[in-house]
Amino acid sequence: MFELAVKTLRDGCGVRPSVGSSLFRVQGLSKIRIAFAFNLRILSFLALFLDGTRAGAQYFSLSVTPSSGSILVSNSLTFTNYVTNLTDTLLYNGEVTNTLPSSVQFLTASASQGVILTNSTTNGTVIVFDLGTLEPPPNEIAQMTLTVQPTAVGMITDTVTVVSTSVTNMVSTNVTVQVTNIVVLADLGVAISGPAQAVITNDYMTYGVSVTNAGPDAAPNVMLTNAVPPGVKFLGVFPTNQIYTLQTNNFTNNFIFNLGTTTNGGFANLEFTVEPTNGAGIDTFSASVGAPGVLDTNLANNFAGTNIAVMNPLPGTLIATTNSGQSIDLQNGLEEQTILLTNAGTTNVPAARLVVTGLSKQLFNAAGTNNGNPFVYFSAPLATNQSVNLLLQYNPRGAFAFSNSQLLAYAVPLPDWTPPPSLAPVTNNTRIVRLANGNMLLEFPFTLGRTYTVVYSANVMFSNAMIAPPPLVAPANEVQWMDYGPPTTVSAPGNSAARFYEIFQNP
């Protein structure tokens, strides 16, 4: 039988055909290709059949995931199938069959390849996905989805099988979903918190969206829609493992998240980073929340919106020049350089930004990003003809080429570094040392990978406390931080000034 297949392939491929052979009498190249493909299938099957190491092997990987383990009558239910060819050869005529009971009504189906066949009878619904050829790794997994609507209370069992004419065995699995008429009561809510500082055109701006459930029941399949207005680039979301779908309506991008089940009293916090590119004006951001099959007892808090004012830099003439060479601070291991910032204009400015362009290193103490370039603040008024030194820190350490043309300074509104009321100190094990140059060195325990905020004040009651940007990411379980003055704090600690500190662990 194997010799016959090899001979058929040799003759069919035209290796050494005679001029009068039947191959040359076939009309059209397509028939030659059909014969060639047919013979390849014979060889593929024989290879699988004769390979003793494959006897009783698993040819497919099959997984089936329902959109919910419990659902109300008349709500939609989606099953997703994933099939992978585990062999190293083509598997032909791959076919996946979903068999469902008569207590469901078929709605829609889709597949990443092939065609879909459906058959509804009094005994149930059968959906067949004819996938055609299943390619071996590393090609993509075949994905299929089907959506049904339960019509009666009880258990739904989806029996799924996958077969191929290239092999003799099949793979099968069952997935069961409970259908109930129990009403789920929940009070879902959503809120938006805007950025703390003024937003300048092309800033990388971060805002928060919070979803809550005031109960009394847990809400499954909570869906959050975050609407980003036209002219605003979406840069990312934190936590970064969030999966979303994107829908665009009238140039507004709607990012839709399935947050899963939110328990009674549960919540989810997301942070979105965007870049307003439209210039000065008002950008409206909104978010909405809901869950299919959940009776929401308070719809008033299912929508939230906020208008964020985007502005251009304030009038003023600020000049920034390098005021020192680059040197390594052995205490923190960073490359450091002093920049002299001067108000050369005729009017005072409430505060200033220093943007650093063309960097080949990270600006370690940057407080934000504009148009892809990091910046620091001078968070105090600067009178005309007044100057201040700003210490820039670079990472990794090591000298590099730098020129004054890379510095851009302009006036901005005074930043608000007031700590939010929710912050509370997390450690009493802080060690504070005043160095010979007047700088303050703090040493305290960290949790590796968590972020922290340093808050400082001129009095022990912290009545005028301010955040020292930027937040710290813990690289170890014991960390040192230094207060050296601007741009991280509004002024240098000095040898005689009183200064008090607290450390907060961020959510």
Helices and strands as residue ranges (DSSP letters): H 2-12, H 22-25, H 29-50, G 52-54, E 60-66, E 70-72, E 77-85, E 91-101, E 104-111, E 115-121, E 124-134, E 142-150, E 154-163, E 171-180, E 184-193, E 199-200, E 205-216, E 223-228, E 232-238, E 244-249, E 252-258, E 267-276, E 281-290, E 294-296, G 299-301, E 303-311, E 318-322, E 327-329, E 334-343, E 351-356, E 362-363, E 368-370, E 373-378, E 387-395, G 404-406, E 407-412, E 431-434, E 440-445, E 451-457, E 466-473, E 478-483, E 500-505
